[in-house]
Amino acid sequence: MNNPDHDKIVITTLNQSSVYSCLDIMYCSAEGAYSCIYLKNGAKQLVSKNLISMSQQLNYFYFIRISRFLLLNVFYIAHINHKERKISLINGTCLSYTIKTKVLLRCLNIALEKREVL
């Protein structure tokens, strides 16, 4: 099993290509045929890949599709409001989720268990 600290991704925009640790990616949102990648340093990158392509490229145990429009790195979850179906991230960002809460919690627990093993 790969150590998530070593997982890297190349993000190509119109002007440049950059290499990021996958752990630096907080979440990705769908923007039509594009995806917006939100990084932990507050930067965001618009890439010409749809969210399906991004989820295939970020096929790691700690990324989960929480809705049709969002792909989330579970290591940035601070709180989950089950009633409102909202996830608060450690930077204060609030995201809505549409997957079943039970599935979300199972994915979160699996990711945390795998992280402890590494």
N, C-alpha and C positions, 0 to 999 in steps of 0.2 A: 504494500500500500504506500502511495506517495505521501510524503510529508507536505502538508499544505503550505508550509513556509517556503517551499521550493517551487511551487506551482507558478508558472509565468504565462503571460499572455501578451501577444503583440497587438496593440491597438493602432490601427491605421486611420488617420483622418485625411482630409483633403491636402493638408500641407506637410504632414509628417507621420512617421511611425515611431511608436514608443513601446518599450517593454515595461510591463507592470507586474508586480506580484498579484496573484489572484486575490490574496487576502486584503489588498488595497482597494478592491472593488466592493463597495457597500451594496449597491443594487444597480439594476439596469431597467430602464423603462422603454416601452415601445413608443415610437414616434413615426407611425405609418410604416414605410419600408426601411426606416432607420431605427437605430437604438441609441439611447442616451445613457452613457455609463457615468455613474456617480462615484467618485473616489473619496477615500477617507480624509484626504487633505482638503476637501471642499471643492476641488476641480470637477468639471464634467466634460465629457468628450462625446461628440456626436459622430457616430460611425455609420457607414452605409451597409449595415447588416440588420436584418429584421431580428426580432426577439427569439424566434425559433433558431436561427443560426447562432445567436449569442448563447442560448442555452445549450446547444450542442458543443460549442467551443468551451463553455464553462461547465463541462460535465463532471463536476466534482461533488462529493457528498455534502458539502456545506452550501451549495446553491440550490434553492428550490423555487419553483414557479408558484407564486402565491396568488396570481390572478392572470387573466389574459394579457395584461399589460406590464406585469412586473416580475422580475427575477431577483431574488434576494439572497444575500450572503447571511446565513443565520447567525454568524458570530457577531453581528452588529445589532441584534435584537436586545432591547432593554426591557420592554414590557409588551404584553399582548392583552388587549382589551377584548374579551370574548363577546361581550354584549354588543359593542359597537363594531366589532370585526376590524379592529385597527391594530397595527403594529407600530410601536414607538421605537425608533432606533437610538443608539447611544448619543447621536449628535442632535437629537430633538426632532428629527424628521418623522412624520407620521404617515404611514402607508395603509391603504385599505386592502384587505385580503378577501378572496372569494372561495378559496379551497376550504374544506371542512376543517374546523378547529382541531379535531382529533388527528387528522392527517398532518397538519402543521406541527402539532406538539410531538408526534411520532418522529417526523423528520428532524426537528430540533433536538430531540433526545438522542437519535442515532448520530447526528453530527457531533454532539458534545461527547458521546461515548467514544467515537472514533478518534476525536481530538485527544482525549485522555490516553488512549492506547499509544499514540505516536510519541 
